[in-house]
C-alpha cells in the first residue's frame, strides 16, 4: 500500500504456532517453529523493500524509504512489538540471510514490523472503512508507544482499541454473510 508518508507491505502466512512453543518460547524453538511463516515473511518483506528502494520498476510508489511490514497470520502469535521481537529471535533468524543477499536490515526498522492476526486485520479494516486517513496516525502512535515499556502494546489490537467504532463495520464480510444466508434460506425454502 504505497502512500506519500510510508509504504505498507503485507505478507500473509496461514499458520499458527504450536501451543508447546507458545508456553516455552526458547529462541531455537521459535526460530524452528516460525521458519516457514513469520521468518520467511520477514525475509520476503525485506527483499521487497530492498528492491523497491533501489529501483522503480515502473511502479508508482512515492515513498521508497519509509517501509512498514505487516505479517498477517491466521491466529494470534503473541510475539510482541517489532523491536523486542527482533532482539529476541527475529534478528538472529534473518540476519545472515539478509547479509548474504546484501540487504540492509534498516531498510525496514524492526519497530515497523507488526505480526497481526486475521482478527486484528479485520478490526483495522473496520477502522479504515470509517476513516481511511487513520492508518498513518495509528502506525506513528504505535511506533512511539512501543518505544517505552510503560506504553508499549504487546498485541497490535491494543493500538487499535482507541479507534474502534461503537458499531464496527466490515462490508466485505457483510456481503459474504448475506450471500451465505440467502443461499441457506433458498435451500430451506425449496
N, C-alpha and C positions, 0 to 999 in steps of 0.2 A: 504494500500500500504506500505508494510514493506521495509525499506531502512536501510542502515548502520547508517545514521545520525539522522533519525527520523522515526516515523510510522504515516502515514496519515490515518485517519478513515473518511469515508464519510457516512453520514446519509442523506437519501433522503426523503423529505416530499413534496407531491404535494398539496400545499396550497398557498393561497395568503391572505394578510391582508385586512380587510375591510377599505375602504377609510376614514371612520369616525375615526378609531383608528389611522391611519397614520397622520391625521390632529391634533388630540388631543390625544397624546400618554401618558395618565396618567398610572402610574405603574400598578394599578389594572386592567385597561383595557388591557394593553399589556399582562399581565400575563394571563388573562382570554382568550384573543384572541389567544395567542400563546401556550396555554397549550397542545394542541394535535399536535402541529407541532414543533416549534423551541425548546420549553421547553422539550417535550418528546424526541426529537432528542438529546438534550444535556444530558439528563439523560441516554439514551441508550449509547451514546458515552462514558460518564464517567464510566458506568458499564462495558463496554467492555474494556476500558483502564485499569480499576482496575483489571479485570480478567486476562488480558494479562500480567500485571506487576507482578502478583502473581504466575501464573502457565504457563507452556509451552504448555500444551495441544497438544503436537506433532506438533505444528506449527513452521515453520521456520521464526521467526521474530527476526532479530538481535538486534533491539533497542526496549527495553521494558520500556523505561522511557521518551523518547522524543516524546510525542504524539502531533499531531495536529488534530483538529476536524473540518471537513467541514460539514456544514449543508446546503445541496443543496435544494433550493426551486424553485418552478415553475416560480415565478416572483420576482423582486427586493423587498426586505422587508425594506430597508433603516434603518437598526438597528445599523449601525456603527461598529467600530472595537470591538474586543472581550472584552478588559478590560473595556472600558466605558459601553458597553452593560451589562457586568457582574455587574458593580457598579450601573447601572440604574435600572435593574429589574431581570436579569437572576440569579444572586447570591441569591437573595431573593426567587425566584421561585423554584430553585433546591436545595438550601442549606439544608433544612430539609429532603428532600428525600435522598440526598447523606449521610447525617448524620445517618439516620435510617438504611441505607444499609452498613454503615461502610466504606464509600468511601471518601478518602482524596480529597478535591476539587483541590489540587495542582497536582493531577495525570495528569490533563490537565490544565496548566496555562491559565487563561482566555484570555491572549493576543494571545493565539494559537487557539482560536475559531474563525471560519470565517463562516458567513452566506452569501452564494453567490447564485445568481440566475442561472438558466439554461443558460442564455445568457453569464454570466461571466464564467461558466464552459466551454462552447464552445470556448470562447476566450482562456482560459487556455489550453484547449486541442489542439488548433491550434498552440499555442506557443510550447507546449511539443512535438507536431508532428515534428516541425522543430528541436528542441533540447531538448531531454528528461532530460538532466542534469540541466536545468534551474530551476526546481521545488524547489530545495533546496535553491538556491540563491534568488528566488522570496519570499519564505516564511521567510527566515532570514532577508531580507531587509524590508519586511512588518512589522515584529515584531519591528525592530529598528525604522523604520519611525513612527509607530503608538504610540511610547512612547513619542513623542514630538508633542504638538498641532500644531506647525508650519509645520510639515512634515507629519502629520497623514493623512491617506486616509479614508474618510468616507465610501466609497464603495470599495470593493475588486478590481474592474476594474481599479481603479486609480493606483494600484500596478502593474497591468499588462500592461498598456499602453506603457511603455518603451520597452517592449519585443515583441510587436505585429509586425509581418512581414508586408511588404508593400502589399503582396498578401497572406493573411492568408488562410490556407488550413485546411479543415475538411473532411478527406477521408470518414469517416463513414457517414457523411451527403451527400457527393457527390455520394456515391454508392446508397443510398436510393433515392436520387433525380433522378439519372439516371434510376433506375428501374421504378420509377413512370412515368417519361417522356416516356420511352419505352412502358410502359403499355398504356398510354394515346394515344401515336402515333399508336399503334397496333389497338386500338379501333376505332380511327378516320379513319384508312385505310380500315377497314372492312365494 
